[in-house]
Amino acid sequence: NQLVIDFGIFDNLDLDFDTLGELLKLQKTIQTAVYGVDFAEVQQTLGSLKSFINDQDEAIRDEFRELASAVGGEAFGSAVWKKWKKDHKRAQATPFSSMSESDLLELQYELIDILHFVFNIAIAIKLDSRKIYAMYHAKNKENIDRQKRGY
């Protein structure tokens, strides 16, 4: 059951700058120039692609744990999700709006760390910004339609 992707959605866009494309380019540059990743090699076999995806998955999981702990900020740390910690109930009841600017920034950077590894996978499976945009719209529409159909 393939989604229909309308690449014509770009025709009327007034975008001066491809921000997502620039981010993907930056990510590919750091991966190849600094970390020595050869995406052509990653794409040579299904085994090498799967191994690369497994590595990215492990990194994402690690960063996700850091994201979960960052929700608590300096005041609570991992007590937000660790039910056995003495500050858990107080942390759970603390308003999001009370986070300090530096704690919020740390939380946001943890999500950016996750995006680095998601972008690595996108590059490895030959997704560019236009494809991501079009496929996201198609999948979003399908998800809405599924709910309307009682999915």
C-alpha positions in Angstrom: 0.0 0.0 0.0 2.1 2.9 -1.3 1.3 6.5 -0.5 0.8 8.8 -3.4 3.4 11.6 -3.2 2.7 14.9 -4.9 6.0 16.5 -5.7 4.0 19.4 -7.2 3.6 20.8 -3.7 6.9 22.6 -4.3 5.6 24.6 -7.3 4.0 27.4 -5.3 6.4 27.5 -2.3 8.1 30.7 -1.8 11.3 29.5 -0.1 14.4 31.5 -0.4 16.6 29.0 1.4 16.4 25.2 1.7 17.0 25.0 5.4 16.6 21.2 5.7 18.8 20.7 2.7 21.5 22.8 4.3 21.3 20.8 7.5 21.6 17.5 5.6 24.6 18.9 3.7 26.3 20.0 7.0 25.6 16.6 8.5 27.0 14.7 5.5 30.1 17.0 5.6 30.9 16.3 9.3 30.2 12.6 8.9 32.6 12.3 6.0 35.3 14.9 6.8 35.5 14.5 10.6 34.2 10.9 11.3 35.3 9.2 8.1 31.9 7.8 7.1 31.8 6.7 3.5 28.1 6.7 2.6 28.8 5.0 -0.7 30.3 2.1 1.3 27.3 2.2 3.7 25.1 1.8 0.7 27.0 -1.1 -0.9 25.1 -3.9 0.7 22.0 -4.4 2.7 24.2 -5.7 5.5 26.4 -2.6 5.6 23.3 -0.4 5.5 21.6 -2.4 8.3 24.8 -2.2 10.4 24.9 1.5 9.9 21.3 1.9 10.9 21.9 -0.2 14.0 24.7 2.1 15.0 22.5 5.1 14.5 19.7 3.5 16.4 22.0 2.8 19.4 23.2 6.5 19.3 19.6 7.7 19.1 18.6 5.5 22.1 21.5 7.0 24.1 20.6 10.5 23.2 17.0 9.8 24.0 17.9 8.8 27.5 19.8 12.1 27.8 16.8 13.9 26.5 14.6 12.2 29.2 17.0 13.2 31.9 17.3 16.7 30.6 13.5 17.2 31.2 14.3 17.4 34.9 16.9 20.1 34.4 19.4 21.0 37.2 16.7 20.8 39.8 15.4 17.3 39.3 17.6 15.5 36.6 16.3 12.0 36.0 13.8 12.2 38.9 11.2 13.2 36.3 11.1 9.6 34.9 12.6 7.6 37.8 9.6 6.8 40.0 11.8 5.5 42.8 13.6 8.8 43.3 12.5 10.9 46.3 11.8 14.0 44.1 9.8 12.1 41.5 6.3 13.3 42.5 7.5 16.9 42.9 9.3 16.8 39.6 6.3 15.4 37.8 4.1 18.2 39.2 6.5 21.0 38.3 5.3 23.3 35.4 7.2 23.1 32.2 7.2 26.9 32.2 9.4 26.9 35.3 12.4 25.5 33.4 15.3 27.8 33.3 16.5 29.1 30.0 19.7 27.0 30.3 17.8 23.8 31.2 15.4 24.4 28.2 18.4 25.0 26.0 20.0 21.7 27.2 16.7 19.9 26.5 16.5 21.3 23.0 20.1 20.4 22.3 19.5 16.8 23.2 16.8 16.7 20.5 19.3 18.2 18.1 21.7 15.4 19.0 19.0 12.9 18.1 18.4 14.7 14.7 22.1 14.3 13.8 21.6 10.5 13.8 18.2 10.6 12.1 19.9 12.8 9.4 22.6 10.2 9.0 20.0 7.6 8.3 18.2 9.9 5.9 21.4 10.5 4.0 22.2 6.7 3.9 18.8 5.9 2.4 19.0 8.7 -0.1 16.4 11.0 1.3 16.9 14.7 0.4 15.0 17.7 1.7 12.5 17.7 -1.2 11.7 14.0 -0.7 11.4 14.4 3.1 9.0 17.3 2.6 6.8 15.6 0.0 6.8 12.2 1.8 6.1 13.9 5.2 3.0 15.6 3.6 1.9 12.4 2.0 2.2 10.4 5.2 0.6 13.1 7.3 -2.4 13.2 4.9 -2.6 9.4 5.1 -2.5 9.4 8.9 -5.4 11.9 9.0 -7.3 9.8 6.4 -6.7 6.7 8.5 -8.2 8.3 11.5 -11.2 9.4 9.5 -11.6 5.8 8.4 -11.6 4.6 12.0 -8.0 3.2 11.9 
